[in-house]
């Protein structure tokens, strides 16, 4: 399922006079707390890893620092399958609720022309 189609699920759908469809964010049943949690899961993981590396280098003893950095290297190169149900649920939660943080309005002229099995990445300024 494409990103534009997946984020459209959390947007309110309105029909215009000219036949186009407009999706507006923030009108779905998403609380600000869930939005903050989704952003923390998405962006906080990067900051947590940076904090862990800095703490390993400057705070922890050498043996523990090597263990922490070795575990991070292991998890960085360990293969991860895309069939993990828990990971898919977390990713779905992040995509659903973090999209409400960004003020995006999607105008679609012909909504029925989109294939839900195709990923679309159309963006213009």
N, C-alpha and C positions, 0 to 999 in steps of 0.2 A: 504494500500500500504506500502510495507516495506521501511525501512530507506535507505538501499543500493540502492533500485530501485528509490526512490524519489530523492536522491541526484544525481543519475546518469543522471537525466534530464538536469542538468546544466553543465554536462561534455561533452566534445567532444568525439565522438565515432570513433574509428579507428579499422580496421581489420588487424590482423597480418598475416604473412605467414603461420603459423601453424594452422590457423583457429580460434584462440582465439580473443576475443574482448577486447580492452583496452579503458578505460574511463580516460581522463585527465582533471583535473579541470583548471579553469582560462581561458579557451578558449571560453566560452559562452559569450553572450552579457550582462555581468554584470559589472557595473562601480564600481570603488573603493569607490565612495561615498555611493552607495547602500549597499556595503559590510560593511562599517563602521556603517551605520544606522542600519543594521540588527544586528551587534554585539552589538551596544549600546542598542537596544531594548531587546536583549537576556540577556546580562550580566549586563547592566546598571540598570535593574529593581531590582536586588539583592542589588546593592550598594545604590540605592535610598531608599529602605526599611531600610537598616542599618543606613543610614544618618537620615532618619525620626525618627527612634527609638532613636538614640543618641540625636537628637535635641529635641525630646519630653522630654527626661529625664533631660537633662542638660540646655536647653535654655527656653523652654516654661513654663508658669505658670502651677501649678498643675492641674487645671481644664481642660485646653486645652491639656495638656499631657495625661490626662486620656481619653479625647475624641479621640485623635489621636490613642492611643494604643488600645482603645476599637473598633474603626473602623477597625484597622488592624486585631484584633482578629476576628471580625465579618466576614471580607472578607477572612480570612484564613479558617474558618469553613463553610462558605456559600457554598451550593452546586452549582457547575458550570456544565452546560450541554455541551456536545460536539457537539451540533447542532447549536451553535452560529456562524453565518456566518462571522461576523467581526473578531472574535477570530481565526477562521480557516484561514481567509485571512492573518492575521498578522503572524500566525504560518507558513503558506506556504511561505510568504515573507522571514521570518527568515531562514527557511530550504533551500530555493533556493539560497539566496545571502550570507549567512554566510558560506556555504560550500566552497565557492571560497577562503576563507581566509586560509583554512587548506590545505597543500600540500599532497593530497592523489591521488594515481593512482590505479585504480581498474582493475585487470586482470580477465576476465571471459572466461573460456574455452568453455562452451556451453551456450550462452546467451538465447537460446530458452528453456532451461530446467527450467528457473525461472518462477514461477507462480506469476503474479502481485498482486494476492489477498493474498499472504503469506508474512509475515514479516521475513526477514533474518537478522541474526546478526553474521556473520562470520568474525572473525578478527584474524589474526595470525601475529607473529613478526618474 
